[in-house]
Amino acid sequence: MMTIPAFLPAPLGTLPVPPRAAPIAPVVPAAPVVRAGPMTPAGQAAPPAPSVAASAAAPPTAPHTITPAAPPAAPPATRAGWTLRLADGQTVPVTGSLVLGRDPVPVTRRAATMVSVQDPAFSVSKSHALVELSASGELTVTDLHSTNGVSLADAAGQRLPLDPGIRTVLSDGAHLLLGEFGVEVSRA
């Protein structure tokens, strides 16, 4: 019989993702306990005597109605509107986390969209960068310890290399370079 380890070895530079825990079942209250009252001579339980206070305080029972749950609220307006324009012609809306790379694989415990890029210069790593949108609408990029790095380019073309593993906040109009592959960041 073959055993499967809980954690598989991860490639160097990535974090292992532990398996998800099983969902917790809801707690169901136990059924009420019914106790028999005084016994009648025939050996059967006598019906309980109605309490005047209990019958006066208890409202009459009405049929139960089920109201449908409200539809889920729309995400805040600040989370919408970010778009990435990639050098290979793709336009990618940012609605959560994205992993950009030549052949990206999940790198976070949260759900992320894998975005494969076509880089003719072969300067993009398999999983090169993580772009994340926070609940407040802030867009960040993290270099995933790629071979050729992630840089921000200014209007004059000067490159500012980003430190691997450190989140960097992006602004509207930012120009990212994944190796030699360009990514334009815009907010609608």
MDTraj code that builds the backbone (N, CA, C; nanometers):
import mdtraj as md
import numpy as np

residues = "MET MET THR ILE PRO ALA PHE LEU PRO ALA PRO LEU GLY THR LEU PRO VAL PRO PRO ARG ALA ALA PRO ILE ALA PRO VAL VAL PRO ALA ALA PRO VAL VAL ARG ALA GLY PRO MET THR PRO ALA GLY GLN ALA ALA PRO PRO ALA PRO SER VAL ALA ALA SER ALA ALA ALA PRO PRO THR ALA PRO HIS THR ILE THR PRO ALA ALA PRO PRO ALA ALA PRO PRO ALA THR ARG ALA GLY TRP THR LEU ARG LEU ALA ASP GLY GLN THR VAL PRO VAL THR GLY SER LEU VAL LEU GLY ARG ASP PRO VAL PRO VAL THR ARG ARG ALA ALA THR MET VAL SER VAL GLN ASP PRO ALA PHE SER VAL SER LYS SER HIS ALA LEU VAL GLU LEU SER ALA SER GLY GLU LEU THR VAL THR ASP LEU HIS SER THR ASN GLY VAL SER LEU ALA ASP ALA ALA GLY GLN ARG LEU PRO LEU ASP PRO GLY ILE ARG THR VAL LEU SER ASP GLY ALA HIS LEU LEU LEU GLY GLU PHE GLY VAL GLU VAL SER ARG ALA".split()
xyz = np.array([
    [0.0845, -0.1169, 0.0000],
    [0.0000, 0.0000, 0.0000],
    [0.0890, 0.1232, 0.0000],
    [0.0565, 0.2176, -0.0856],
    [0.1372, 0.3377, -0.0985],
    [0.0796, 0.4480, -0.0105],
    [0.1651, 0.5172, 0.0647],
    [0.1185, 0.6300, 0.1453],
    [0.1515, 0.7590, 0.0722],
    [0.0637, 0.8538, 0.0863],
    [0.0821, 0.9829, 0.0222],
    [0.1104, 1.0838, 0.1321],
    [0.2225, 1.1566, 0.1240],
    [0.2536, 1.2527, 0.2297],
    [0.1559, 1.3700, 0.2278],
    [0.1357, 1.4327, 0.3448],
    [0.0448, 1.5465, 0.3550],
    [0.0991, 1.6665, 0.2777],
    [0.2298, 1.6833, 0.2743],
    [0.2912, 1.7932, 0.2007],
    [0.3882, 1.7346, 0.0991],
    [0.3722, 1.7735, -0.0234],
    [0.4653, 1.7311, -0.1263],
    [0.5785, 1.8321, -0.1309],
    [0.6993, 1.7914, -0.1593],
    [0.8086, 1.8883, -0.1659],
    [0.7806, 1.9933, -0.2720],
    [0.8069, 2.1181, -0.2366],
    [0.7820, 2.2287, -0.3289],
    [0.9132, 2.2682, -0.3956],
    [0.9043, 2.3200, -0.5195],
    [1.0258, 2.3677, -0.5851],
    [1.0872, 2.4815, -0.5035],
    [1.2159, 2.4994, -0.5159],
    [1.2874, 2.6018, -0.4443],
    [1.2302, 2.7390, -0.4770],
    [1.2064, 2.8178, -0.3733],
    [1.1550, 2.9527, -0.3945],
    [1.0037, 2.9630, -0.3862],
    [0.9340, 2.8527, -0.3606],
    [0.7894, 2.8584, -0.3462],
    [0.7524, 2.8071, -0.2086],
    [0.6335, 2.8399, -0.1671],
    [0.5850, 2.7941, -0.0377],
    [0.4907, 2.6766, -0.0582],
    [0.5028, 2.5709, 0.0229],
    [0.4091, 2.4597, 0.0099],
    [0.2709, 2.5027, 0.0557],
    [0.1695, 2.4479, -0.0062],
    [0.0326, 2.4790, 0.0287],
    [-0.0240, 2.3592, 0.1040],
    [-0.0602, 2.3773, 0.2329],
    [-0.1134, 2.2636, 0.3078],
    [-0.2518, 2.2273, 0.2574],
    [-0.2945, 2.1031, 0.2790],
    [-0.4285, 2.0636, 0.2357],
    [-0.5335, 2.1380, 0.3157],
    [-0.6481, 2.1585, 0.2556],
    [-0.7572, 2.2281, 0.3240],
    [-0.8185, 2.1352, 0.4288],
    [-0.8610, 2.1940, 0.5384],
    [-0.9267, 2.1172, 0.6437],
    [-1.0678, 2.0820, 0.5982],
    [-1.1186, 1.9709, 0.6507],
    [-1.2545, 1.9296, 0.6178],
    [-1.3514, 2.0311, 0.6758],
    [-1.4633, 2.0589, 0.6065],
    [-1.5598, 2.1544, 0.6583],
    [-1.6196, 2.1038, 0.7902],
    [-1.6495, 2.1961, 0.8775],
    [-1.7064, 2.1613, 1.0069],
    [-1.8572, 2.1506, 0.9916],
    [-1.9121, 2.0396, 1.0402],
    [-2.0562, 2.0176, 1.0305],
    [-2.1265, 2.1068, 1.1322],
    [-2.2451, 2.1617, 1.0991],
    [-2.3174, 2.2456, 1.1942],
    [-2.3634, 2.1634, 1.3143],
    [-2.3693, 2.2298, 1.4284],
    [-2.4125, 2.1634, 1.5505],
    [-2.5641, 2.1622, 1.5522],
    [-2.6223, 2.0436, 1.5694],
    [-2.7665, 2.0270, 1.5741],
    [-2.8059, 2.0041, 1.7186],
    [-2.8969, 2.0869, 1.7750],
    [-2.9336, 2.0665, 1.9140],
    [-3.0041, 1.9322, 1.9322],
    [-2.9861, 1.8753, 2.0502],
    [-3.0476, 1.7464, 2.0807],
    [-3.1982, 1.7642, 2.0955],
    [-3.2720, 1.6564, 2.0734],
    [-3.4170, 1.6600, 2.0866],
    [-3.4528, 1.6816, 2.2334],
    [-3.5629, 1.7548, 2.2620],
    [-3.6001, 1.7787, 2.4012],
    [-3.6353, 1.6476, 2.4709],
    [-3.6082, 1.6440, 2.6004],
    [-3.6374, 1.5255, 2.6802],
    [-3.7797, 1.5373, 2.7318],
    [-3.8612, 1.4330, 2.7118],
    [-3.9989, 1.4308, 2.7592],
    [-4.0039, 1.3402, 2.8802],
    [-4.0528, 1.3940, 2.9892],
    [-4.0619, 1.3158, 3.1124],
    [-4.2086, 1.2830, 3.1372],
    [-4.2305, 1.1648, 3.1830],
    [-4.3676, 1.1217, 3.2127],
    [-4.4113, 1.1818, 3.3452],
    [-4.5382, 1.2194, 3.3536],
    [-4.5947, 1.2742, 3.4768],
    [-4.6379, 1.1605, 3.5695],
    [-4.7284, 1.1887, 3.6612],
    [-4.7760, 1.0847, 3.7528],
    [-4.8433, 0.9720, 3.6752],
    [-4.8351, 0.8544, 3.7268],
    [-4.8926, 0.7380, 3.6602],
    [-5.0388, 0.7212, 3.7017],
    [-5.1220, 0.6781, 3.6077],
    [-5.2617, 0.6483, 3.6362],
    [-5.2700, 0.5044, 3.6848],
    [-5.3808, 0.4681, 3.7432],
    [-5.3921, 0.3299, 3.7912],
    [-5.3732, 0.2272, 3.6802],
    [-5.3982, 0.2622, 3.5551],
    [-5.3851, 0.1653, 3.4468],
    [-5.2395, 0.1501, 3.4034],
    [-5.1458, 0.2275, 3.4622],
    [-5.0055, 0.2158, 3.4265],
    [-4.9631, 0.3086, 3.3145],
    [-5.0501, 0.3969, 3.2708],
    [-5.0147, 0.4913, 3.1657],
    [-4.9870, 0.6277, 3.2276],
    [-4.9060, 0.7080, 3.1594],
    [-4.8734, 0.8407, 3.2102],
    [-4.9942, 0.9307, 3.1987],
    [-5.0171, 1.0077, 3.3049],
    [-5.1298, 1.1007, 3.3050],
    [-5.0902, 1.2234, 3.2258],
    [-5.1840, 1.2848, 3.1532],
    [-5.1495, 1.4065, 3.0804],
    [-5.1133, 1.5159, 3.1800],
    [-5.0116, 1.5977, 3.1459],
    [-4.9725, 1.7031, 3.2385],
    [-5.0822, 1.8075, 3.2514],
    [-5.0925, 1.8621, 3.3719],
    [-5.1938, 1.9645, 3.3970],
    [-5.1474, 2.0933, 3.3317],
    [-5.2371, 2.1619, 3.2599],
    [-5.1954, 2.2864, 3.1969],
    [-5.1668, 2.3923, 3.3024],
    [-5.0607, 2.4666, 3.2799],
    [-5.0226, 2.5738, 3.3703],
    [-5.0897, 2.7012, 3.3226],
    [-5.1526, 2.7724, 3.4149],
    [-5.2233, 2.8952, 3.3790],
    [-5.1228, 2.9999, 3.3310],
    [-5.0089, 3.0110, 3.4002],
    [-4.9097, 3.1121, 3.3616],
    [-4.8493, 3.0802, 3.2258],
    [-4.8201, 2.9533, 3.2002],
    [-4.7588, 2.9145, 3.0727],
    [-4.8543, 2.9345, 2.9571],
    [-4.9847, 2.9024, 2.9772],
    [-5.0784, 2.9165, 2.8663],
    [-5.1104, 3.0619, 2.8390],
    [-5.1042, 3.1480, 2.9408],
    [-5.1321, 3.2894, 2.9196],
    [-5.0148, 3.3581, 2.8497],
    [-4.8909, 3.3134, 2.8778],
    [-4.7737, 3.3788, 2.8205],
    [-4.7407, 3.3291, 2.6805],
    [-4.7778, 3.2081, 2.6477],
    [-4.7420, 3.1514, 2.5183],
    [-4.8322, 3.2069, 2.4089],
    [-4.7747, 3.2615, 2.3032],
    [-4.8569, 3.3129, 2.1931],
    [-4.9128, 3.1958, 2.1126],
    [-5.0221, 3.2187, 2.0442],
    [-5.0753, 3.1112, 1.9601],
    [-4.9763, 3.0800, 1.8491],
    [-4.9675, 2.9543, 1.8121],
    [-4.8732, 2.9151, 1.7084],
    [-4.9295, 2.9517, 1.5724],
    [-4.8413, 3.0047, 1.4885],
    [-4.8787, 3.0428, 1.3524],
    [-4.7943, 2.9600, 1.2571],
    [-4.8400, 2.9430, 1.1360],
    [-4.7579, 2.8681, 1.0407],
    [-4.6263, 2.9421, 1.0164],
    [-4.5204, 2.8649, 1.0033],
    [-4.3886, 2.9233, 0.9790],
    [-4.3739, 2.9570, 0.8317],
    [-4.3173, 3.0734, 0.8061],
    [-4.2896, 3.1119, 0.6682],
    [-4.1394, 3.1200, 0.6504],
    [-4.0949, 3.0822, 0.5339],
    [-3.9528, 3.0873, 0.5011],
    [-3.9319, 3.2030, 0.4058],
    [-3.8437, 3.2940, 0.4469],
    [-3.8128, 3.4065, 0.3590],
    [-3.6804, 3.3777, 0.2900],
    [-3.6723, 3.4023, 0.1610],
    [-3.5466, 3.3751, 0.0904],
    [-3.4365, 3.4688, 0.1392],
    [-3.3145, 3.4184, 0.1343],
    [-3.1990, 3.4991, 0.1748],
    [-3.1780, 3.6115, 0.0749],
    [-3.1258, 3.7216, 0.1246],
    [-3.0973, 3.8355, 0.0371],
    [-2.9843, 3.7976, -0.0579],
    [-2.9860, 3.8476, -0.1799],
    [-2.8767, 3.8167, -0.2726],
    [-2.7468, 3.8734, -0.2178],
    [-2.6347, 3.8104, -0.2505],
    [-2.5067, 3.8604, -0.1995],
    [-2.4812, 4.0029, -0.2455],
    [-2.4219, 4.0798, -0.1565],
    [-2.3934, 4.2199, -0.1892],
    [-2.2864, 4.2275, -0.2978],
    [-2.2980, 4.3267, -0.3811],
    [-2.1988, 4.3471, -0.4867],
    [-2.0677, 4.3896, -0.4222],
    [-1.9539, 4.3538, -0.4822],
    [-1.8271, 4.3969, -0.4253],
    [-1.8172, 4.5485, -0.4267],
    [-1.7414, 4.6045, -0.3335],
    [-1.7304, 4.7505, -0.3304],
    [-1.6770, 4.8065, -0.4619],
    [-1.7186, 4.9262, -0.4935],
    [-1.6793, 4.9878, -0.6203],
    [-1.5285, 5.0085, -0.6284],
    [-1.4617, 5.0199, -0.5112],
    [-1.3183, 5.0438, -0.5137],
    [-1.2404, 4.9218, -0.5627],
    [-1.2993, 4.8029, -0.5587],
    [-1.2290, 4.6824, -0.6013],
    [-1.2320, 4.6653, -0.7533],
    [-1.3191, 4.7340, -0.8198],
    [-1.3337, 4.7143, -0.9639],
    [-1.2492, 4.8161, -1.0401],
    [-1.2207, 4.7838, -1.1632],
    [-1.1625, 4.8820, -1.2512],
    [-1.0165, 4.8673, -1.2852],
    [-0.9398, 4.7806, -1.2221],
    [-0.7985, 4.7645, -1.2570],
    [-0.7860, 4.6701, -1.3754],
    [-0.6974, 4.7037, -1.4681],
    [-0.6743, 4.6228, -1.5874],
    [-0.5246, 4.6167, -1.6154],
    [-0.4790, 4.4996, -1.6609],
    [-0.3410, 4.4828, -1.7049],
    [-0.3416, 4.4625, -1.8555],
    [-0.2607, 4.5399, -1.9270],
    [-0.2420, 4.5197, -2.0710],
    [-0.1042, 4.4606, -2.0906],
    [-0.1003, 4.3370, -2.1402],
    [0.0253, 4.2650, -2.1550],
    [0.0855, 4.2887, -2.2932],
    [0.2177, 4.2759, -2.3031],
    [0.2895, 4.2993, -2.4282],
    [0.2481, 4.2011, -2.5373],
    [0.1922, 4.0852, -2.5004],
    [0.1507, 3.9876, -2.6020],
    [0.0093, 4.0139, -2.6541],
    [-0.0525, 4.1261, -2.6110],
    [-0.1841, 4.1639, -2.6623],
    [-0.3000, 4.1305, -2.5695],
    [-0.2763, 4.0563, -2.4645],
    [-0.3841, 4.0215, -2.3717],
    [-0.4221, 4.1426, -2.2866],
    [-0.5516, 4.1539, -2.2563],
    [-0.6015, 4.2518, -2.1599],
    [-0.6679, 4.1710, -2.0491],
    [-0.6180, 4.1885, -1.9269],
    [-0.6634, 4.1064, -1.8156],
    [-0.7243, 4.1952, -1.7082],
    [-0.8557, 4.1800, -1.6796],
    [-0.9141, 4.2560, -1.5681],
    [-0.8667, 4.1956, -1.4358],
    [-0.8375, 4.2805, -1.3384],
    [-0.7911, 4.2337, -1.2081],
    [-0.9084, 4.2400, -1.1110],
    [-0.9524, 4.1237, -1.0634],
    [-1.0631, 4.1172, -0.9681],
    [-1.0230, 4.0456, -0.8398],
    [-0.8993, 4.0032, -0.8302],
    [-0.8500, 3.9307, -0.7132],
    [-0.7002, 3.9142, -0.7261],
    [-0.6531, 3.7893, -0.7166],
    [-0.5103, 3.7600, -0.7280],
    [-0.4801, 3.6987, -0.8643],
    [-0.3675, 3.7392, -0.9236],
    [-0.3223, 3.6853, -1.0521],
    [-0.1782, 3.6391, -1.0366],
    [-0.1464, 3.5232, -1.0943],
    [-0.0080, 3.4794, -1.1035],
    [0.0303, 3.4896, -1.2504],
    [0.1298, 3.5750, -1.2792],
    [0.1757, 3.5949, -1.4163],
    [0.3031, 3.5144, -1.4374],
    [0.3114, 3.4469, -1.5525],
    [0.4312, 3.3706, -1.5824],
    [0.4198, 3.2970, -1.7136],
    [0.5279, 3.2296, -1.7499],
    [0.5333, 3.1527, -1.8741],
    [0.4369, 3.0339, -1.8673],
    [0.4341, 2.9656, -1.7533],
    [0.3441, 2.8519, -1.7287],
    [0.3139, 2.8511, -1.5790],
    [0.2335, 2.9491, -1.5297],
    [0.2207, 2.9712, -1.3863],
    [0.1508, 2.8582, -1.3117],
    [0.1890, 2.8459, -1.1848],
    [0.1271, 2.7502, -1.0924],
    [0.0830, 2.8280, -0.9692],
    [-0.0169, 2.7770, -0.8958],
    [-0.0633, 2.8479, -0.7750],
    [0.0507, 2.8656, -0.6747],
    [0.0584, 2.9844, -0.6154],
    [0.1636, 3.0132, -0.5186],
    [0.1085, 3.0632, -0.3858],
    [-0.0225, 3.0820, -0.3755],
    [-0.0831, 3.1295, -0.2512],
    [-0.1895, 3.0311, -0.2061],
    [-0.2310, 3.0465, -0.0829],
    [-0.3386, 2.9617, -0.0302],
    [-0.4737, 3.0103, -0.0783],
    [-0.4813, 3.1353, -0.1192],
    [-0.6068, 3.1873, -0.1721],
    [-0.6191, 3.1521, -0.3193],
    [-0.7404, 3.1594, -0.3674],
    [-0.7631, 3.1327, -0.5092],
    [-0.6969, 3.2431, -0.5924],
    [-0.6314, 3.2040, -0.6976],
    [-0.5669, 3.3005, -0.7869],
    [-0.5883, 3.2552, -0.9309],
    [-0.5940, 3.3518, -1.0207],
    [-0.6065, 3.3235, -1.1632],
    [-0.4668, 3.3129, -1.2228],
    [-0.4432, 3.2059, -1.2985],
    [-0.3136, 3.1864, -1.3639],
    [-0.3181, 3.2538, -1.5013],
    [-0.2231, 3.3422, -1.5284],
    [-0.2180, 3.4133, -1.6557],
    [-0.0873, 3.3764, -1.7251],
    [-0.0990, 3.2998, -1.8332],
    [0.0196, 3.2609, -1.9119],
    [0.0514, 3.3702, -2.0121],
    [0.1787, 3.4071, -2.0195],
    [0.2210, 3.5101, -2.1136],
    [0.3079, 3.4468, -2.2225],
    [0.3024, 3.5052, -2.3394],
    [0.3840, 3.4609, -2.4522],
    [0.4994, 3.5594, -2.4679],
    [0.6154, 3.5223, -2.4172],
    [0.7329, 3.6098, -2.4181],
    [0.8330, 3.5595, -2.5206],
    [0.8469, 3.6279, -2.6361],
    [0.9409, 3.5811, -2.7387],
    [1.0869, 3.5884, -2.6933],
    [1.1182, 3.6738, -2.5946],
    [1.2561, 3.6863, -2.5462],
    [1.2897, 3.5817, -2.4399],
    [1.1914, 3.5035, -2.3988],
    [1.2092, 3.4008, -2.2957],
    [1.2685, 3.4578, -2.1664],
    [1.2243, 3.5784, -2.1285],
    [1.2753, 3.6414, -2.0072],
    [1.1804, 3.6255, -1.8885],
    [1.0628, 3.5668, -1.9119],
    [0.9636, 3.5489, -1.8063],
    [0.9788, 3.4098, -1.7453],
    [0.9817, 3.4041, -1.6124],
    [0.9914, 3.2763, -1.5412],
    [0.8584, 3.2033, -1.5440],
    [0.8619, 3.0775, -1.5036],
    [0.7408, 2.9948, -1.5028],
    [0.6311, 3.0617, -1.4204],
    [0.6573, 3.0960, -1.2960],
    [0.5676, 3.1755, -1.2112],
    [0.6481, 3.2978, -1.1712],
    [0.6264, 3.4086, -1.2398],
    [0.7149, 3.5241, -1.2306],
    [0.6708, 3.6259, -1.1247],
    [0.5421, 3.6648, -1.1279],
    [0.4954, 3.7716, -1.0385],
    [0.3529, 3.7444, -0.9918],
    [0.3228, 3.7950, -0.8720],
    [0.1891, 3.7852, -0.8151],
    [0.1317, 3.9259, -0.8080],
    [0.0160, 3.9474, -0.8720],
    [-0.0542, 4.0755, -0.8669],
    [-0.1788, 4.0521, -0.7830],
    [-0.1971, 4.1356, -0.6791],
    [-0.3104, 4.1173, -0.5875],
    [-0.3883, 4.2465, -0.5709],
    [-0.5209, 4.2316, -0.5618],
    [-0.6111, 4.3435, -0.5367],
    [-0.6644, 4.3274, -0.3954],
    [-0.6409, 4.4270, -0.3099],
    [-0.6860, 4.4195, -0.1710],
    [-0.8334, 4.4577, -0.1620],
    [-0.8920, 4.4353, -0.0445],
    [-1.0324, 4.4696, -0.0221],
    [-1.0540, 4.6203, -0.0326],
    [-0.9509, 4.6989, -0.0041],
    [-0.9633, 4.8445, -0.0121],
    [-0.9425, 4.8973, -0.1538],
    [-0.9074, 4.8096, -0.2490],
    [-0.8884, 4.8511, -0.3879],
    [-0.7443, 4.8803, -0.4245],
    [-0.6505, 4.8538, -0.3330],
    [-0.5091, 4.8782, -0.3592],
    [-0.4515, 4.7618, -0.4404],
    [-0.3761, 4.7932, -0.5454],
    [-0.3158, 4.6915, -0.6314],
    [-0.1672, 4.6809, -0.5982],
    [-0.1205, 4.5559, -0.5762],
    [0.0203, 4.5335, -0.5426],
    [0.0789, 4.4277, -0.6351],
    [0.2126, 4.4284, -0.6470],
    [0.2846, 4.3270, -0.7232],
    [0.3960, 4.2732, -0.6345],
    [0.4212, 4.1423, -0.6461],
    [0.5286, 4.0770, -0.5722],
    [0.6095, 3.9926, -0.6691],
    [0.7414, 4.0129, -0.6709],
    [0.8310, 3.9294, -0.7511],
    [0.8411, 3.7944, -0.6812],
    [0.8108, 3.6870, -0.7524],
    [0.8122, 3.5511, -0.6955],
    [0.9509, 3.4877, -0.7083],
    [1.0535, 3.5646, -0.6795],
    [1.1932, 3.5187, -0.6865],
    [1.2253, 3.4683, -0.8269],
    [1.1832, 3.5478, -0.9246],
    [1.2038, 3.5121, -1.0647],
    [1.3502, 3.5286, -1.1040],
    [1.3880, 3.4641, -1.2129],
    [1.5265, 3.4710, -1.2607],
    [1.5637, 3.6112, -1.3079],
    [1.4770, 3.6748, -1.3860],
    [1.5097, 3.8052, -1.4444],
    [1.4446, 3.9230, -1.3723],
    [1.3744, 3.8972, -1.2638],
    [1.3219, 4.0032, -1.1789],
    [1.2022, 4.0778, -1.2335],
    [1.1464, 4.1637, -1.1465],
    [1.0358, 4.2530, -1.1797],
    [1.0853, 4.3941, -1.1559],
    [1.0567, 4.4826, -1.2519],
    [1.0993, 4.6227, -1.2407],
    [0.9821, 4.7137, -1.2704],
    [0.9868, 4.8348, -1.2142],
    [0.8948, 4.9415, -1.2515],
    [0.9729, 5.0367, -1.3414],
    [0.9136, 5.0745, -1.4526],
    [0.9804, 5.1677, -1.5446],
    [0.9094, 5.3020, -1.5372],
    [0.9874, 5.4097, -1.5293],
    [0.9279, 5.5426, -1.5275],
    [0.9105, 5.5927, -1.6704],
    [0.8598, 5.7160, -1.6856],
    [0.8324, 5.7724, -1.8186],
    [0.9597, 5.7855, -1.9022],
    [1.0744, 5.8042, -1.8361],
    [1.2012, 5.8189, -1.9088],
    [1.2626, 5.6832, -1.9439],
    [1.1998, 5.5742, -1.8994],
    [1.2511, 5.4411, -1.9304],
    [1.3482, 5.3872, -1.8261],
    [1.3703, 5.4624, -1.7184],
    [1.4583, 5.4155, -1.6115],
    [1.3894, 5.3036, -1.5338],
    [1.4638, 5.1989, -1.5041],
    [1.4097, 5.0832, -1.4333],
    [1.4395, 5.0921, -1.2849],
    [1.3377, 5.0572, -1.2038],
    [1.3535, 5.0440, -1.0605],
    [1.3274, 4.8980, -1.0258],
    [1.4332, 4.8184, -1.0018],
    [1.4110, 4.6768, -0.9712],
    [1.3405, 4.6606, -0.8363],
    [1.2481, 4.5664, -0.8293],
    [1.1751, 4.5388, -0.7059],
    [1.2422, 4.4240, -0.6317],
    [1.2374, 4.4302, -0.4993],
    [1.2951, 4.3236, -0.4178],
    [1.2064, 4.1999, -0.4244],
    [1.2658, 4.0818, -0.4466],
    [1.1856, 3.9586, -0.4509],
    [1.1159, 3.9329, -0.3177],
    [0.9897, 3.8892, -0.3264],
    [0.9124, 3.8543, -0.2080],
    [0.8525, 3.9719, -0.1337],
    [0.8741, 4.0947, -0.1796],
    [0.8226, 4.2144, -0.1128],
    [0.7119, 4.2750, -0.1982],
    [0.5957, 4.3014, -0.1356],
    [0.4850, 4.3637, -0.2079],
    [0.5160, 4.5096, -0.2364],
    [0.4807, 4.5513, -0.3572],
    [0.4984, 4.6909, -0.3983],
    [0.3647, 4.7412, -0.4498],
    [0.3214, 4.8562, -0.4001],
    [0.1942, 4.9151, -0.4418],
    [0.2094, 4.9739, -0.5811],
    [0.1091, 4.9471, -0.6658],
    [0.1089, 4.9986, -0.8033],
    [0.0114, 5.1147, -0.8143],
    [0.0433, 5.2088, -0.9009],
    [-0.0462, 5.3215, -0.9247],
    [-0.0987, 5.3137, -1.0679],
    [-0.2019, 5.3920, -1.0927],
    [-0.2592, 5.3976, -1.2272],
    [-0.1523, 5.4471, -1.3250],
    [-0.1360, 5.3781, -1.4371],
    [-0.0390, 5.4151, -1.5386],
    [0.0990, 5.3549, -1.5181],
    [0.1152, 5.2711, -1.4157],
    [0.2458, 5.2095, -1.3906],
    [0.2833, 5.1171, -1.5064],
    [0.4141, 5.1078, -1.5335],
    [0.4655, 5.0193, -1.6373],
    [0.5569, 4.9180, -1.5700],
    [0.5120, 4.7913, -1.5677],
    [0.5886, 4.6815, -1.5077],
    [0.6704, 4.6117, -1.6141],
    [0.7848, 4.5618, -1.5755],
    [0.8653, 4.4765, -1.6638],
    [0.8904, 4.3453, -1.5913],
    [0.8427, 4.2362, -1.6516],
    [0.8710, 4.1016, -1.6020],
    [0.9863, 4.0530, -1.6884],
    [1.1075, 4.0651, -1.6388],
    [1.2230, 4.0427, -1.7254],
    [1.2229, 4.1523, -1.8301],
    [1.2020, 4.1160, -1.9573],
    [1.1919, 4.2135, -2.0668],
    [1.0484, 4.2306, -2.1153],
    [0.9532, 4.1633, -2.0518],
    [0.8127, 4.1612, -2.0940],
    [0.7367, 4.2748, -2.0265],
    [0.6739, 4.3607, -2.1050],
    [0.6047, 4.4772, -2.0527],
    [0.4607, 4.4524, -2.0136],
    [0.4176, 4.5181, -1.9040],
    [0.2794, 4.5119, -1.8553],
    [0.2380, 4.6535, -1.8179],
    [0.1300, 4.7039, -1.8790],
    [0.0753, 4.8360, -1.8466],
    [-0.0378, 4.8192, -1.7468],
    [-0.0360, 4.8996, -1.6390],
    [-0.1368, 4.8944, -1.5342],
    [-0.2275, 5.0169, -1.5499],
    [-0.3589, 4.9941, -1.5537],
    [-0.4501, 5.1071, -1.5644],
    [-0.5732, 5.0836, -1.4788],
    [-0.6313, 5.1948, -1.4340],
    [-0.7535, 5.1904, -1.3545],
    [-0.8597, 5.2703, -1.4275],
    [-0.9764, 5.2079, -1.4476],
    [-1.0834, 5.2741, -1.5227],
    [-1.1519, 5.3798, -1.4398],
])
top = md.Topology()
chain = top.add_chain()
for i, resn in enumerate(residues, 1):
    res = top.add_residue(resn, chain, resSeq=i)
    for name in ("N", "CA", "C"):
        top.add_atom(name, md.element.get_by_symbol(name[0]), res)
traj = md.Trajectory(xyz[None], top)
